[in-house]
Amino acid sequence: MKRIVPTLLTTTLALGACSDDMSDLRREVAAIKARTSTNIPPIPQPKQFESFAYVPDGRRDPFVAVVETSRQAVSGPRPDMNRNREPLEEFPLDALRMMGTISTPKGVFALIKAPDEVIHRVTVKNYMGQNYGQIVSITPTEVTLLELIEDGFGGWTQRTAVVALSE
C-alpha cells in the first residue's frame, strides 16, 4: 500500500502535464506557412545528342582493336599459351619462399613454400611465378628462373629472376 500511493501520485502528475493546449504549435505552423518561398530556377533542358560517324570521315573507329604486326612481335621469345599451368604459377615470385633442396639420383629438387603454406617440390624446367618463369638452375641457396615479360609493343623480353633460400 505504501508503494501504490507514490506511484499513483506520480502517474497523476505526469498525466496532468499532458494537456490539449496546442496553441503554441498552431502559432508555429502558421508562422511557417506565412513565409514567402524563394523562386527555384527551372531545370536546364538536356542538349540534343549528335551522333558521329567515324568511317566516312576517314577516322579510325575507337571501338575496333587495331592489330599492328611488327618484326619484334613475330620473332623473339614467346610463352607457350597452350601448356597446362603449374600450381606455383598462381603466385607472384615475391610470395614464394625457398625452404631447401633435396638431392636424389634423379636430380636436384628445390622445396618452395607457397603463400597457402603448401610446400612444393620443383626441378629444372618447372614453371613458377606469374611471368611464365621457367627454372633454369637450382643451387643449395637459390633457384634461378628465366621469365618472359611483355615489352608493351607486342613482343616479349626475357629476364632472370632469383628465389633465394629463406632464413
C-alpha positions as CSV (number, residue, x, y, z in Angstrom):
1,M,0.0,0.0,0.0
2,K,2.8,2.3,0.8
3,R,4.2,1.9,-2.7
4,I,0.9,2.3,-4.5
5,V,0.3,5.8,-3.2
6,P,3.6,7.4,-4.5
7,T,3.2,5.5,-7.9
8,L,-0.4,6.8,-8.2
9,L,0.6,10.3,-7.3
10,T,3.5,10.3,-9.9
11,T,1.2,8.9,-12.6
12,T,-1.5,11.6,-11.9
13,L,1.1,14.4,-12.1
14,A,2.6,13.0,-15.3
15,L,-0.8,12.8,-16.9
16,G,-1.7,16.3,-15.7
17,A,1.3,17.6,-17.6
18,C,-0.2,16.3,-20.8
19,S,-2.9,18.8,-21.9
20,D,-4.9,19.5,-25.1
21,D,-3.4,23.0,-25.4
22,M,-1.7,23.2,-28.8
23,S,-1.9,26.9,-29.3
24,D,1.9,27.3,-29.4
25,L,2.2,24.6,-32.0
26,R,-0.6,26.2,-34.1
27,R,1.2,29.5,-33.9
28,E,4.5,28.0,-35.2
29,V,2.8,26.2,-38.1
30,A,1.0,29.5,-39.1
31,A,4.3,31.4,-39.0
32,I,6.0,28.8,-41.2
33,K,3.1,28.9,-43.7
34,A,3.2,32.7,-43.8
35,R,6.8,32.7,-45.0
36,T,7.4,33.6,-48.6
37,S,9.1,31.0,-50.7
38,T,12.1,31.8,-53.0
39,N,11.9,31.0,-56.7
40,I,13.7,27.9,-57.7
41,P,15.3,28.2,-61.2
42,P,14.0,25.6,-63.7
43,I,16.0,22.5,-64.5
44,P,18.1,23.1,-67.7
45,Q,17.0,21.1,-70.7
46,P,19.5,18.5,-71.9
47,K,21.3,19.1,-75.1
48,Q,20.3,17.1,-78.2
49,F,22.6,14.1,-78.8
50,E,24.5,14.4,-82.1
51,S,25.8,11.1,-83.5
52,F,29.2,10.9,-85.1
53,A,30.2,8.5,-87.8
54,Y,33.9,7.6,-87.8
55,V,34.3,5.7,-91.0
56,P,33.0,8.3,-93.6
57,D,35.4,10.9,-92.2
58,G,38.4,8.5,-92.6
59,R,38.9,8.3,-88.9
60,R,39.5,5.0,-87.1
61,D,36.6,3.6,-85.1
62,P,37.8,3.7,-81.4
63,F,35.8,0.5,-80.6
64,V,37.6,-1.7,-83.1
65,A,41.0,-3.1,-82.0
66,V,44.0,-2.2,-84.1
67,V,46.2,-5.1,-84.8
68,E,49.7,-4.0,-85.7
69,T,52.3,-6.6,-86.5
70,S,55.9,-5.8,-86.1
71,R,59.1,-7.7,-86.6
72,Q,59.6,-7.8,-82.8
73,A,56.1,-9.2,-82.3
74,V,56.6,-12.0,-84.8
75,S,60.1,-13.0,-83.8
76,G,61.7,-13.5,-80.3
77,P,60.7,-15.5,-77.3
78,R,57.1,-16.2,-76.6
79,P,55.3,-18.1,-73.8
80,D,53.6,-21.4,-74.6
81,M,49.9,-20.4,-74.1
82,N,48.7,-24.0,-74.8
83,R,50.5,-25.8,-72.0
84,N,48.9,-26.6,-68.7
85,R,49.7,-24.1,-65.9
86,E,51.6,-25.4,-62.9
87,P,50.5,-24.7,-59.3
88,L,53.2,-22.3,-58.4
89,E,52.3,-20.0,-61.4
90,E,49.4,-18.8,-59.4
91,F,51.6,-16.8,-57.1
92,P,54.0,-13.9,-57.6
93,L,57.6,-14.7,-57.1
94,D,58.0,-12.4,-54.0
95,A,55.3,-14.5,-52.3
96,L,57.2,-17.8,-52.8
97,R,59.9,-18.9,-50.3
98,M,62.7,-21.4,-50.9
99,M,62.9,-23.8,-47.9
100,G,65.8,-26.0,-49.1
101,T,66.9,-28.6,-51.6
102,I,66.8,-32.4,-51.9
103,S,69.4,-34.3,-53.9
104,T,68.5,-37.7,-55.3
105,P,69.9,-39.9,-58.0
106,K,67.2,-38.5,-60.3
107,G,68.4,-34.9,-59.8
108,V,68.3,-31.9,-57.5
109,F,64.9,-30.6,-56.3
110,A,64.1,-27.4,-54.6
111,L,61.4,-27.1,-51.9
112,I,59.2,-24.0,-52.4
113,K,56.7,-22.8,-49.9
114,A,53.6,-21.1,-51.3
115,P,51.5,-18.5,-49.5
116,D,48.9,-21.1,-48.8
117,E,51.5,-22.9,-46.6
118,V,51.9,-25.8,-49.1
119,I,55.5,-26.9,-49.9
120,H,56.0,-27.9,-53.5
121,R,59.0,-29.9,-54.9
122,V,60.3,-28.4,-58.2
123,T,63.1,-29.1,-60.5
124,V,64.8,-27.6,-63.6
125,K,62.3,-26.8,-66.4
126,N,59.3,-26.4,-64.0
127,Y,57.4,-23.1,-64.0
128,M,56.7,-20.8,-61.2
129,G,55.7,-17.1,-60.8
130,Q,53.1,-15.1,-62.7
131,N,55.5,-14.1,-65.5
132,Y,56.0,-17.5,-67.2
133,G,59.2,-18.1,-65.2
134,Q,60.9,-21.4,-66.0
135,I,63.5,-22.8,-63.6
136,V,67.0,-22.9,-65.3
137,S,69.2,-23.8,-62.3
138,I,68.9,-24.9,-58.7
139,T,71.7,-24.4,-56.2
140,P,71.7,-25.1,-52.4
141,T,71.0,-21.4,-51.8
142,E,68.8,-20.2,-54.7
143,V,66.5,-21.1,-57.6
144,T,67.2,-19.2,-60.8
145,L,64.4,-18.6,-63.3
146,L,64.1,-17.1,-66.8
147,E,60.9,-15.0,-67.0
148,L,59.1,-13.7,-70.1
149,I,57.8,-10.1,-69.7
150,E,55.6,-8.3,-72.3
151,D,57.5,-5.3,-73.6
152,G,54.4,-3.2,-74.5
153,F,55.0,-3.4,-78.2
154,G,53.5,-6.9,-78.8
155,G,56.7,-8.7,-78.1
156,W,58.3,-10.4,-75.1
157,T,61.6,-10.0,-73.4
158,Q,63.5,-12.4,-71.1
159,R,64.8,-11.5,-67.7
160,T,66.5,-13.5,-64.9
161,A,64.8,-13.8,-61.5
162,V,66.0,-15.5,-58.3
163,V,64.2,-17.0,-55.4
164,A,66.7,-17.2,-52.5
165,L,66.8,-19.6,-49.6
166,S,64.7,-18.3,-46.6
167,E,66.4,-17.9,-43.3
